[in-house]
Amino acid sequence: MTHNEKGKGIRKLQQNQFVGQAENRKIAPLFAGWNETMIWSCLQGVMGNLYVDDAAQPNSAAAVLGDFCFLAGAPSLDFLTFLTEEACQNFSLIVPANSALGDCIECFFEERAKRFTRYATKKDTAFDLQKLGKMAEAVPAGLTLVPIEEEIFSMAKALEWSQDLVSQYRDYEAYREKGIGTALLYQGELVAGASSYSVYKDGIEIEIDTRADWRRNGLARICGAALIQRCLDKKIYPSWDAHNKASLALAMQLGYQFDHSYTAYEIRK
């Protein structure tokens, strides 16, 4: 794909539009076989949005949830233009379904697109409950492990480092209805947490964050273990896709099994 092609293709497409739940059946085949919970969230109408190039006969599609955009179907510079300028300007990570879409992303964003590797874990992990229990109980002296309720939700929302724990919920009522999380407090201050970044009908996608001055103390492992326990008690699956190898290593400590690596792009603003 050349720069000339890019220049000639950029224009607003009148057909590009948000897809409602009633139209999901038409674009679900474009995401077939993609074992990604945030795509399921969008297809199920639980969270996120779906976009297509043509609602009647979709060829290009995107599932957008929070910072993530999952791109499927035919490569289209026009469709990427629509997504970035008209529809969903806030995503910062794009995951292509294949290398052709990856090439399209690189052509469109040029030096703004930084390619990197993410790591998926299997979606049917059988956890060792006794091991998780010991991890969750290993709370250092002076810290308190608590569920994320309204006061903690407000703390997380207000602090830059912890916003992603609750960023996909407009308010605490929405979080109480759909979300689930655990947090560690030190003298009443939030220092670490594990929460549902996103939700689908049978589970969640986990987000874990630790305040910078409390990292490398095992707090993420404690919060993660406690959250997994709570999810299993509620009979929902705690899915984990790792942003880097350190995140994958933590996931494997908690009992997850590596499934596959995949290409993603960080989009610089």
BAFI-3210 file (N, C-alpha, C; in Angstrom, 3 decimals, decimal comma, padded with zeros to 6 digits):
// residues 269
n [1|2|3|4|5|6|7|8|9|10|11|12|13|14|15|16|17|18|19|20|21|22|23|24|25|26|27|28|29|30|31|32|33|34|35|36|37|38|39|40|41|42|43|44|45|46|47|48|49|50|51|52|53|54|55|56|57|58|59|60|61|62|63|64|65|66|67|68|69|70|71|72|73|74|75|76|77|78|79|80|81|82|83|84|85|86|87|88|89|90|91|92|93|94|95|96|97|98|99|100|101|102|103|104|105|106|107|108|109|110|111|112|113|114|115|116|117|118|119|120|121|122|123|124|125|126|127|128|129|130|131|132|133|134|135|136|137|138|139|140|141|142|143|144|145|146|147|148|149|150|151|152|153|154|155|156|157|158|159|160|161|162|163|164|165|166|167|168|169|170|171|172|173|174|175|176|177|178|179|180|181|182|183|184|185|186|187|188|189|190|191|192|193|194|195|196|197|198|199|200|201|202|203|204|205|206|207|208|209|210|211|212|213|214|215|216|217|218|219|220|221|222|223|224|225|226|227|228|229|230|231|232|233|234|235|236|237|238|239|240|241|242|243|244|245|246|247|248|249|250|251|252|253|254|255|256|257|258|259|260|261|262|263|264|265|266|267|268|269]
n.u [000,858|000,773|001,970|000,674|-001,703|-002,812|-003,232|-005,121|-007,235|-008,349|-011,224|-014,443|-016,680|-019,965|-021,318|-020,139|-020,769|-022,081|-022,825|-025,717|-027,099|-028,994|-027,994|-025,754|-025,374|-024,661|-022,036|-020,627|-019,454|-017,084|-015,413|-015,047|-013,769|-011,997|-010,709|-011,312|-012,136|-013,020|-014,000|-016,139|-017,641|-018,476|-019,912|-021,938|-023,294|-022,844|-020,767|-018,846|-018,500|-019,541|-018,376|-018,851|-018,034|-020,085|-023,351|-025,227|-023,778|-021,223|-017,706|-015,414|-014,624|-014,826|-014,284|-014,685|-013,530|-013,034|-009,637|-009,028|-009,047|-010,266|-009,560|-011,041|-011,799|-011,725|-008,761|-008,745|-008,091|-009,786|-011,730|-010,230|-009,716|-012,292|-012,765|-010,818|-011,319|-014,056|-015,563|-014,459|-012,296|-010,631|-009,297|-006,212|-004,810|-004,510|-005,565|-004,925|-006,643|-005,150|-002,069|-002,276|-004,077|-002,516|-000,449|-001,932|-002,576|000,009|000,660|-001,272|-000,982|001,719|004,725|003,496|002,450|003,304|004,541|004,004|004,140|001,533|000,173|-001,833|-003,789|-005,028|-008,549|-009,820|-008,838|-008,111|-008,122|-005,952|-007,363|-006,581|-003,943|-004,372|-005,778|-003,822|-002,093|-003,729|-004,044|-001,635|-001,089|000,776|001,914|000,130|-001,294|-004,526|-006,850|-009,532|-012,878|-013,693|-015,622|-017,963|-016,473|-013,795|-013,954|-014,341|-011,886|-010,118|-010,976|-010,216|-007,467|-004,615|-002,932|-004,507|-006,850|-007,675|-008,671|-011,333|-012,256|-014,064|-016,624|-019,345|-020,195|-020,422|-022,727|-023,041|-020,732|-021,187|-023,301|-022,203|-019,417|-016,466|-014,117|-010,972|-008,968|-005,984|-005,258|-003,350|-003,045|-005,518|-005,201|-005,329|-003,337|-002,963|-004,696|-007,077|-009,256|-012,303|-011,678|-013,207|-016,411|-018,088|-020,748|-020,222|-018,067|-015,093|-012,562|-009,413|-007,906|-004,985|-003,350|-000,684|000,411|003,208|005,259|004,852|005,364|006,738|006,406|004,752|002,057|000,278|-000,067|-001,396|-003,831|-004,756|-005,083|-007,081|-009,177|-009,617|-010,513|-012,963|-014,350|-014,580|-016,186|-018,524|-019,047|-018,070|-015,811|-012,422|-010,755|-007,481|-005,405|-002,138|-000,180|002,530|005,650|006,186|003,650|002,528|004,100|003,243|000,572|000,899|001,980|-000,296|-001,715|-002,632|-002,461|-000,267|-001,386|-001,192|000,864|000,345|000,126|000,029|-000,740|000,476|-000,837|000,426|-000,459]
n.v [-001,189|002,069|005,462|007,183|005,854|006,081|008,870|009,295|007,887|008,958|010,072|011,064|008,466|007,968|005,679|004,485|003,610|003,426|000,253|-001,254|-003,519|-005,140|-005,491|-006,975|-009,623|-009,604|-008,748|-010,351|-012,691|-011,612|-011,442|-014,023|-016,804|-015,351|-015,207|-013,270|-011,423|-008,740|-008,209|-009,976|-008,661|-006,389|-007,530|-008,787|-006,651|-005,692|-004,012|-001,339|-000,542|-001,282|-000,927|-000,497|-000,555|-000,670|-001,108|-002,826|-004,644|-005,525|-005,099|-004,222|-003,942|-002,850|-003,420|-001,575|-000,701|001,139|001,840|000,209|-001,021|-003,349|-004,637|-005,863|-007,841|-006,509|-004,732|-001,202|002,056|004,220|003,442|003,387|006,121|007,101|005,925|007,181|009,904|010,395|008,613|007,226|008,528|008,135|005,743|003,993|001,746|-000,563|-003,620|-005,803|-008,198|-009,694|-009,894|-008,322|-006,321|-005,212|-004,125|-002,153|-000,493|000,415|001,812|003,829|005,212|005,599|006,747|007,132|004,793|002,259|-000,856|-003,774|-006,677|-008,560|-010,866|-013,659|-015,552|-018,855|-019,459|-021,172|-021,830|-023,941|-023,200|-023,347|-023,402|-023,471|-022,551|-019,978|-018,919|-018,809|-016,935|-014,655|-014,196|-013,282|-010,629|-007,772|-006,427|-003,681|-003,093|-003,272|-005,467|-004,994|-005,054|-003,374|-000,815|001,940|004,181|003,451|003,170|005,865|006,931|005,547|006,497|009,139|009,219|009,282|007,039|004,869|004,948|003,276|001,031|001,453|002,848|002,333|002,646|004,677|005,683|004,904|003,360|002,043|000,518|-001,057|-002,567|-004,007|-004,383|-005,657|-005,869|-005,736|-004,226|-002,805|-001,076|001,460|002,988|004,135|005,001|004,300|001,826|-000,295|-002,340|-004,665|-005,219|-005,320|-004,536|-004,689|-006,171|-009,144|-011,440|-013,811|-013,349|-011,444|-009,045|-008,700|-005,978|-004,743|-002,661|-000,905|001,479|003,579|003,809|001,566|-000,687|-003,928|-005,349|-007,465|-006,837|-006,718|-009,400|-010,298|-008,825|-009,698|-012,488|-012,459|-011,261|-013,122|-015,294|-014,216|-013,910|-016,580|-017,542|-016,272|-017,526|-016,555|-015,938|-015,001|-013,418|-012,954|-011,035|-010,344|-007,396|-007,229|-009,102|-009,205|-008,925|-011,269|-013,144|-012,722|-013,482|-016,224|-017,034|-016,883|-018,956|-019,066|-020,216|-019,911|-019,008|-017,800|-015,454|-012,113|-009,499|-006,035|-002,517|000,433|003,614|006,681|009,872]
n.w [000,000|-000,999|-000,347|-002,072|-002,596|-000,076|000,189|-001,820|-000,902|001,427|002,755|003,906|004,550|003,814|004,424|006,609|009,924|013,309|014,665|015,786|018,303|017,035|014,496|014,708|013,926|011,280|011,178|012,892|011,695|010,620|012,756|013,460|015,216|016,701|019,707|021,893|024,677|024,831|022,322|022,359|024,334|022,925|020,745|022,126|023,119|025,666|026,568|025,042|021,464|018,083|014,750|011,227|007,685|005,891|006,559|005,413|003,812|005,239|005,038|006,280|009,706|013,145|016,559|019,353|022,477|025,239|025,528|023,429|020,075|017,931|014,893|011,974|009,006|005,651|004,674|004,927|004,224|004,168|006,013|008,389|008,538|008,996|011,538|013,161|012,866|012,886|014,455|016,853|018,642|020,783|021,293|021,879|021,358|018,799|017,533|015,012|012,951|011,221|009,259|006,964|007,669|009,639|008,070|006,823|008,984|009,651|007,329|007,359|009,867|009,978|011,394|013,814|014,740|016,866|016,799|018,752|020,935|022,346|024,798|024,904|027,195|027,944|027,804|029,480|031,971|034,726|037,888|040,772|043,673|046,357|046,251|045,229|047,381|049,401|048,266|048,198|050,875|051,734|052,732|053,312|056,488|057,793|055,527|053,947|052,550|050,426|048,965|045,878|046,444|046,717|047,815|047,280|044,551|043,794|044,626|042,894|040,423|040,566|040,617|038,569|038,029|038,641|037,221|035,089|036,315|036,734|034,587|032,500|033,343|033,860|036,297|039,853|040,214|037,766|037,844|040,105|039,190|037,002|037,321|039,087|041,733|043,584|046,159|047,609|050,553|052,165|055,116|054,580|051,983|048,500|047,084|045,385|042,988|041,548|038,913|036,953|033,821|031,544|030,727|029,897|028,937|030,291|031,903|032,811|031,779|033,076|034,814|036,260|038,556|040,197|042,527|041,825|043,811|045,314|043,902|042,949|045,267|045,438|045,446|043,279|042,682|044,992|044,884|042,390|042,809|044,786|043,368|041,305|042,834|043,784|041,389|040,537|042,584|041,914|039,606|037,177|034,468|034,872|032,662|031,151|029,314|028,482|028,598|028,350|028,822|031,547|032,679|031,682|033,040|035,680|035,401|034,902|037,321|038,834|037,852|035,226|031,801|029,080|025,846|023,140|021,300|020,012|017,543|018,210|018,083|019,382|019,412|018,923|020,057]
ca.u [000,000|001,660|001,499|-000,281|-002,995|-003,339|-003,717|-006,310|-008,341|-008,882|-012,442|-015,503|-017,607|-021,294|-021,852|-019,573|-021,701|-022,135|-023,714|-026,479|-027,155|-029,825|-027,244|-024,503|-025,239|-024,038|-020,588|-020,002|-018,552|-015,788|-014,615|-015,144|-012,548|-011,136|-011,024|-010,974|-013,335|-013,534|-014,828|-017,398|-018,398|-019,103|-020,893|-023,059|-023,967|-022,652|-019,916|-018,156|-019,262|-019,136|-018,452|-018,624|-017,972|-021,371|-024,216|-025,926|-022,800|-019,979|-016,438|-014,442|-015,323|-014,010|-014,879|-013,966|-013,882|-012,016|-008,421|-008,764|-009,784|-009,969|-009,853|-011,270|-012,321|-010,832|-007,991|-009,342|-007,610|-010,964|-012,371|-009,396|-009,967|-013,575|-012,627|-009,984|-011,802|-015,511|-016,282|-013,936|-010,980|-009,895|-008,531|-004,774|-004,256|-005,235|-005,170|-005,430|-006,942|-004,156|-000,931|-002,703|-004,619|-001,363|000,196|-002,805|-002,377|001,331|000,595|-002,124|-000,459|003,150|005,567|002,675|002,081|004,407|004,151|004,533|003,525|000,753|000,164|-003,136|-003,818|-006,164|-009,800|-010,466|-007,923|-008,608|-007,266|-005,680|-008,016|-005,792|-002,803|-004,888|-006,123|-002,591|-001,612|-004,610|-003,897|-000,277|-001,152|001,802|001,455|-000,187|-002,174|-005,844|-007,454|-010,966|-013,532|-013,868|-016,963|-018,124|-015,382|-012,597|-014,233|-014,085|-010,429|-009,494|-011,374|-009,577|-006,017|-004,210|-002,345|-005,499|-008,111|-008,106|-009,398|-012,776|-012,470|-015,126|-017,914|-019,640|-020,333|-020,359|-023,906|-022,739|-019,724|-021,840|-024,145|-021,472|-018,011|-016,025|-012,709|-010,377|-007,959|-005,173|-005,154|-002,357|-003,475|-006,668|-004,886|-005,298|-001,976|-002,986|-006,036|-007,385|-010,655|-012,820|-011,563|-014,418|-017,306|-018,932|-021,837|-019,769|-016,837|-014,489|-011,157|-008,789|-006,954|-004,283|-002,451|-000,061|001,041|004,631|006,132|004,542|005,604|007,737|006,138|003,785|000,679|-000,537|-000,387|-002,410|-005,103|-005,189|-005,569|-008,352|-010,205|-009,930|-011,355|-014,309|-014,982|-014,942|-017,330|-019,694|-019,141|-017,707|-014,418|-011,529|-009,819|-006,257|-004,492|-001,004|000,351|003,962|006,101|006,050|002,245|002,338|004,730|002,345|-000,587|001,272|002,084|-001,662|-002,285|-003,016|-001,607|-000,033|-002,061|-000,482|001,213|-000,266|000,615|-000,816|-000,105|000,221|-000,989|000,849|-001,333]
ca.v [000,000|003,210|006,741|007,754|005,223|006,652|010,209|009,268|007,180|009,615|010,861|010,566|007,534|008,132|004,402|004,097|003,945|002,550|-000,884|-001,598|-004,938|-005,861|-005,731|-007,654|-010,902|-009,413|-008,541|-011,373|-013,562|-010,980|-011,679|-015,451|-017,460|-014,431|-015,535|-012,048|-011,101|-007,397|-008,348|-010,563|-007,610|-005,546|-008,308|-009,082|-005,423|-005,450|-002,823|-001,027|-000,262|-001,903|-000,053|-001,161|000,334|-000,738|-001,891|-003,849|-005,647|-005,107|-005,681|-003,817|-003,769|-002,578|-003,497|-000,553|-000,678|001,869|002,156|-000,840|-001,139|-004,612|-004,376|-007,112|-007,696|-006,050|-003,513|-000,010|003,328|005,056|003,029|003,897|007,558|007,263|005,585|008,136|011,280|010,552|007,694|006,859|009,153|008,001|004,510|004,156|000,448|-001,244|-005,006|-006,264|-009,623|-010,372|-009,055|-007,346|-005,190|-004,590|-003,288|-001,003|000,370|001,041|002,778|004,957|005,987|005,793|006,694|007,211|003,437|001,466|-002,266|-004,545|-007,995|-008,882|-012,305|-014,174|-016,777|-019,713|-018,990|-022,253|-022,191|-024,561|-022,588|-024,011|-022,521|-023,410|-021,681|-018,618|-018,487|-018,444|-015,680|-013,556|-013,966|-012,805|-009,165|-007,237|-005,680|-002,275|-002,975|-003,883|-005,911|-004,681|-004,997|-002,017|-000,280|003,311|005,061|003,046|003,526|007,295|007,105|005,050|007,385|010,443|009,103|008,945|005,705|003,818|005,207|002,175|000,042|001,744|003,871|001,992|002,744|006,109|006,030|003,722|002,518|001,175|-000,449|-001,988|-003,450|-004,865|-004,578|-006,348|-005,548|-005,761|-003,177|-002,762|000,262|001,725|004,163|004,702|005,380|003,226|001,589|-001,319|-002,861|-005,537|-004,917|-005,685|-003,477|-004,834|-007,249|-009,809|-012,135|-014,916|-013,068|-010,111|-008,901|-008,143|-004,859|-004,646|-001,508|-000,647|002,796|003,437|003,625|000,297|-001,801|-004,957|-005,845|-008,555|-006,380|-007,089|-010,824|-010,417|-008,313|-010,585|-013,743|-012,201|-011,014|-014,398|-016,033|-013,644|-014,235|-017,998|-017,675|-015,784|-018,349|-015,806|-016,239|-013,838|-013,504|-012,156|-010,847|-009,623|-006,310|-007,464|-010,366|-009,131|-009,216|-012,697|-013,886|-012,632|-014,326|-017,628|-017,278|-017,025|-020,210|-019,024|-020,892|-019,145|-019,515|-017,352|-014,039|-011,458|-008,157|-004,886|-001,231|001,593|004,770|007,910|011,014]
ca.w [000,000|-001,156|000,194|-003,020|-002,328|001,163|-000,063|-002,667|-000,263|002,613|002,631|004,785|003,912|004,378|004,878|007,906|010,988|014,470|014,486|016,975|018,632|016,073|013,260|015,031|013,235|009,968|011,254|013,727|010,925|010,392|013,963|013,762|015,652|017,466|021,091|022,625|025,446|024,563|021,119|022,818|025,023|021,902|019,994|023,020|023,500|027,085|026,649|023,800|020,247|016,833|013,586|009,945|006,525|005,201|007,429|004,640|003,398|005,872|004,621|007,292|010,983|014,326|017,894|020,110|023,896|025,979|024,784|022,458|018,821|017,274|013,487|011,242|007,653|004,589|004,961|004,320|004,748|004,385|007,259|009,474|008,602|009,671|012,944|013,893|012,742|012,990|015,325|018,170|018,588|022,044|021,468|021,722|020,987|017,736|017,330|013,723|012,873|010,391|008,875|005,954|008,421|010,280|007,055|006,612|010,149|009,534|006,232|007,735|010,989|009,761|012,588|015,019|015,148|017,418|016,853|019,869|021,098|023,528|025,068|025,325|027,992|027,629|028,389|030,231|033,051|035,951|038,905|042,038|044,639|047,583|045,954|045,149|048,727|050,106|047,684|048,602|052,314|052,030|052,772|054,222|057,664|057,546|054,368|054,087|051,301|050,461|047,659|045,350|046,627|046,229|048,213|046,547|043,155|043,641|044,711|041,663|039,329|040,733|040,540|037,200|037,906|038,899|036,515|034,232|037,105|036,694|033,545|031,551|034,032|033,959|037,716|040,707|040,001|036,631|038,298|041,032|038,399|036,076|037,621|040,295|041,941|044,912|046,299|048,814|051,114|053,199|055,858|053,899|050,609|047,512|046,600|044,342|042,742|040,414|038,628|035,632|032,818|030,740|031,141|028,899|029,617|031,124|032,615|032,779|031,400|034,277|034,828|037,534|038,652|041,483|042,604|041,486|044,975|045,971|042,979|043,292|046,617|045,343|045,669|042,125|042,836|046,041|044,355|041,317|043,389|045,466|042,359|040,647|043,772|043,797|040,106|040,540|043,486|041,186|038,402|035,977|034,151|034,924|031,533|031,301|028,189|029,047|027,787|028,171|029,405|033,002|032,965|031,419|034,136|036,827|035,096|035,050|038,766|039,341|037,358|033,819|030,832|027,855|024,650|021,946|021,227|018,859|017,246|018,491|017,771|020,237|018,539|019,579|019,733]
c.u [000,894|001,089|000,500|-001,663|-003,636|-003,943|-005,002|-007,512|-008,990|-010,086|-013,471|-016,414|-018,969|-021,846|-021,309|-020,505|-021,550|-023,145|-024,404|-026,567|-027,945|-029,072|-025,989|-024,296|-024,524|-022,526|-019,874|-019,091|-017,181|-014,844|-014,568|-013,776|-011,618|-011,527|-010,623|-012,216|-013,886|-014,340|-016,172|-018,260|-019,164|-020,194|-022,133|-023,833|-023,830|-021,853|-019,307|-019,089|-018,685|-019,321|-018,179|-018,544|-019,305|-022,277|-024,904|-024,999|-021,430|-018,764|-015,331|-015,201|-014,329|-014,861|-014,045|-014,477|-012,745|-010,833|-008,200|-009,662|-009,335|-010,478|-009,954|-011,785|-011,273|-010,053|-008,589|-008,813|-008,765|-011,636|-011,559|-009,567|-011,255|-013,445|-011,897|-010,539|-013,277|-016,135|-015,712|-012,492|-010,100|-009,100|-007,051|-004,060|-005,124|-004,674|-005,759|-005,669|-005,895|-003,085|-001,304|-003,295|-003,507|-000,623|-000,611|-002,649|-001,060|001,348|-000,176|-001,474|001,026|003,911|004,776|002,306|003,312|003,933|004,781|003,747|002,769|000,623|-001,194|-002,965|-005,059|-007,395|-010,526|-009,574|-008,660|-007,673|-007,099|-006,200|-007,224|-004,599|-003,241|-005,208|-004,907|-002,025|-002,432|-004,451|-002,549|-000,198|-000,112|001,186|001,225|-001,097|-003,479|-006,399|-008,966|-011,561|-013,626|-015,337|-016,912|-016,953|-014,103|-012,753|-013,904|-012,597|-009,768|-009,774|-010,576|-008,067|-005,584|-003,727|-003,384|-006,782|-008,599|-008,796|-010,904|-013,171|-013,633|-016,531|-018,201|-019,758|-020,336|-021,558|-023,671|-021,719|-020,351|-022,674|-023,319|-020,073|-017,751|-014,548|-012,286|-009,273|-007,190|-005,025|-004,021|-002,711|-004,586|-006,436|-004,826|-003,875|-001,906|-004,415|-006,080|-008,879|-011,031|-012,679|-012,812|-015,167|-017,972|-019,890|-021,367|-018,514|-016,367|-013,107|-010,481|-007,851|-006,320|-003,325|-001,940|000,583|002,561|005,509|005,856|004,796|006,726|007,622|005,093|002,336|-000,245|-000,963|-001,476|-003,778|-005,653|-005,763|-006,929|-009,483|-010,595|-010,828|-012,799|-015,055|-015,441|-016,115|-018,624|-019,934|-018,991|-016,214|-013,563|-010,460|-008,640|-005,496|-003,382|-000,444|001,836|004,353|006,002|004,620|001,948|002,927|003,850|001,125|-000,272|001,503|000,713|-002,359|-002,717|-002,009|-001,494|-000,741|-001,302|-000,106|000,528|000,238|-000,421|-000,035|-000,528|000,212|-000,634|-000,052|-000,543]
c.v [001,238|004,449|007,390|007,158|005,847|008,019|010,228|008,681|007,926|010,467|010,276|009,636|007,650|006,823|003,993|004,510|002,994|001,454|-001,207|-003,104|-005,728|-006,219|-006,563|-008,943|-010,757|-009,277|-009,571|-012,302|-012,945|-011,192|-013,157|-016,028|-016,595|-014,540|-014,391|-011,537|-009,710|-007,352|-008,955|-009,523|-006,753|-006,300|-008,612|-007,836|-005,096|-004,166|-002,585|-000,802|-001,023|-000,919|-000,863|-000,124|000,405|-001,658|-003,024|-004,992|-005,273|-005,858|-005,389|-003,531|-003,496|-002,752|-002,589|-000,532|-000,009|002,232|001,237|-000,743|-002,426|-004,524|-005,689|-006,809|-007,212|-004,813|-002,319|001,245|004,283|004,718|003,485|005,407|007,840|007,004|006,666|009,551|011,454|009,772|007,582|007,307|008,831|006,714|004,772|002,857|-000,176|-002,649|-005,479|-007,771|-010,392|-009,383|-008,017|-006,109|-004,465|-003,677|-002,018|000,003|001,122|002,086|004,029|005,834|006,302|005,737|006,794|005,829|002,668|000,024|-002,946|-005,842|-008,081|-010,399|-012,734|-015,416|-017,576|-019,271|-020,065|-022,747|-022,831|-024,120|-023,476|-023,099|-022,395|-022,473|-020,227|-018,069|-018,051|-017,134|-014,498|-013,215|-013,356|-011,276|-008,637|-006,461|-004,221|-002,047|-003,717|-004,225|-005,729|-004,812|-003,556|-001,651|001,221|004,226|004,744|003,362|004,997|007,606|006,724|005,978|008,689|010,407|008,618|007,504|004,589|003,955|004,026|001,052|000,218|002,642|003,576|002,069|004,212|006,568|004,744|002,806|001,555|000,108|-001,496|-003,010|-004,470|-005,261|-005,358|-006,055|-005,682|-004,715|-003,351|-001,311|000,313|003,047|004,913|005,118|004,153|003,053|000,504|-001,807|-003,793|-005,407|-005,396|-004,486|-003,482|-006,075|-007,842|-010,724|-013,228|-014,605|-011,637|-010,186|-008,129|-006,987|-004,816|-003,458|-001,362|000,738|002,650|003,140|002,338|-000,907|-002,697|-005,411|-006,958|-008,142|-006,756|-008,552|-011,028|-009,993|-009,233|-011,882|-013,556|-011,977|-012,303|-015,241|-015,525|-013,965|-015,691|-018,264|-017,266|-016,541|-017,521|-015,989|-014,972|-013,911|-012,554|-012,168|-009,921|-008,598|-006,495|-008,760|-010,366|-009,454|-010,690|-013,536|-013,873|-013,520|-015,792|-017,994|-017,556|-018,262|-020,216|-019,794|-020,040|-019,813|-019,115|-015,880|-013,431|-010,029|-007,111|-003,626|-000,198|002,823|006,027|009,056|012,130]
c.w [000,000|-000,504|-000,756|-002,821|-001,101|000,904|-000,865|-001,924|000,877|002,271|003,585|004,000|004,586|004,938|006,241|009,030|012,161|014,216|015,795|017,162|017,600|014,799|013,482|014,253|011,900|010,064|012,126|012,928|010,658|011,579|014,336|014,143|016,475|018,935|022,012|023,346|025,164|023,272|021,506|023,521|024,018|021,150|020,830|023,439|024,974|027,321|025,278|022,630|019,068|015,691|012,322|008,833|005,807|006,021|006,683|004,251|003,975|005,350|005,628|008,586|012,098|015,571|018,786|021,544|024,648|025,106|023,592|021,226|018,149|015,840|012,728|009,836|006,676|005,015|004,235|004,990|005,005|005,722|008,462|009,639|009,354|011,174|013,725|013,880|013,065|014,142|016,725|018,255|019,793|022,188|021,218|021,392|019,905|017,582|016,004|013,726|012,080|009,949|007,823|006,627|009,168|009,323|006,811|007,758|010,030|008,423|006,650|008,802|010,865|011,083|013,894|015,552|015,611|017,581|018,067|019,995|022,412|023,631|025,609|026,179|027,612|028,415|029,187|031,373|034,227|037,084|040,124|043,148|045,936|047,401|045,885|046,530|049,516|049,589|048,178|050,082|052,684|052,018|053,757|055,385|057,304|056,361|054,619|052,708|051,387|049,058|047,180|045,459|046,364|046,581|047,436|045,067|042,908|043,723|043,396|040,490|039,367|040,537|039,162|037,076|038,000|038,088|035,689|034,991|036,947|035,523|032,606|032,153|034,317|035,418|038,542|040,506|038,844|037,028|039,222|040,275|037,610|036,557|038,897|040,483|043,392|044,964|047,593|049,258|052,130|053,849|055,121|052,462|049,708|046,986|045,533|044,160|041,556|040,165|037,235|034,698|031,945|031,187|029,914|029,652|030,563|031,916|032,489|032,143|032,526|033,954|036,215|037,505|040,074|041,456|042,507|042,691|045,746|045,066|043,477|044,752|046,623|045,494|044,511|042,226|043,888|045,514|043,270|041,853|044,048|044,459|041,651|041,540|043,749|042,507|040,088|041,468|042,789|039,883|037,119|035,737|034,165|033,836|031,717|029,986|028,661|028,070|027,496|028,877|030,922|033,429|032,736|032,547|035,380|036,609|035,323|036,518|039,370|038,800|035,914|032,969|029,578|026,680|023,382|022,085|020,002|018,741|017,596|018,165|018,799|019,338|019,327|019,123|019,064]
res [m|t|h|n|e|k|g|k|g|i|r|k|l|q|q|n|q|f|v|g|q|a|e|n|r|k|i|a|p|l|f|a|g|w|n|e|t|m|i|w|s|c|l|q|g|v|m|g|n|l|y|v|d|d|a|a|q|p|n|s|a|a|a|v|l|g|d|f|c|f|l|a|g|a|p|s|l|d|f|l|t|f|l|t|e|e|a|c|q|n|f|s|l|i|v|p|a|n|s|a|l|g|d|c|i|e|c|f|f|e|e|r|a|k|r|f|t|r|y|a|t|k|k|d|t|a|f|d|l|q|k|l|g|k|m|a|e|a|v|p|a|g|l|t|l|v|p|i|e|e|e|i|f|s|m|a|k|a|l|e|w|s|q|d|l|v|s|q|y|r|d|y|e|a|y|r|e|k|g|i|g|t|a|l|l|y|q|g|e|l|v|a|g|a|s|s|y|s|v|y|k|d|g|i|e|i|e|i|d|t|r|a|d|w|r|r|n|g|l|a|r|i|c|g|a|a|l|i|q|r|c|l|d|k|k|i|y|p|s|w|d|a|h|n|k|a|s|l|a|l|a|m|q|l|g|y|q|f|d|h|s|y|t|a|y|e|i|r|k]
***
